[in-house]
Amino acid sequence: MRYIDEIGSGPSLVPATLAARAVMEQWISAINCYIYDSFIRSYALKYLLPRLRGTETDTAAVRAGIPNLERDVAQLDGGYASSRWLAGDTLSLADLFVAPIVHVIDLCPEGKAALAGARHLSRAADELLHRDSFIQVDVGWPS
């Protein structure tokens, strides 16, 4: 993503100030190390992989992932509570890491419920998911 940001012609996706860049880096690390795992590996894939395989969803495995999913939805909600975006008032790389994983959990029942209670994250997600750049690459959800 950094490479694309640097070669792209649009506005920079890296904040201008050192403090905001540090916040962006913290969020990117948290997303990569924890949030992606709780949203995707430990939750959403418990729905997606059985669909792809034509097997039944393991509801116990889904339930096991819900506490961490809810914890991390709350963490992101808090991150969006104090400003428009995670690293301030300008969209950054951190927000673009959030968009696809929030989109995926919103397609699953417990994820949708968790997001419904996360006012700030839902506001940001709505804005992210309606960006032309996101709409153009959304590959959808297997049926």
Sequence and secondary structure as in RCSB ss.txt:
>XXXX:A:sequence
MRYIDEIGSGPSLVPATLAARAVMEQWISAINCYIYDSFIRSYALKYLLPRLRGTETDTAAVRAGIPNLERDVAQ
LDGGYASSRWLAGDTLSLADLFVAPIVHVIDLCPEGKAALAGARHLSRAADELLHRDSFIQVDVGWPS
>XXXX:A:secstr
 HHHHHH SS  SS SSHHHHHHHHHHHHHIIIIIHIIIIIIIIHHHHHHHHHT    HHHHHHHHHHHHHHHHH
HHHHHHSSSBTTBSS  HHHHHHHHHHHHHHTSHHHHHHHHT HHHHHHHHHHHTSHHHHHH      
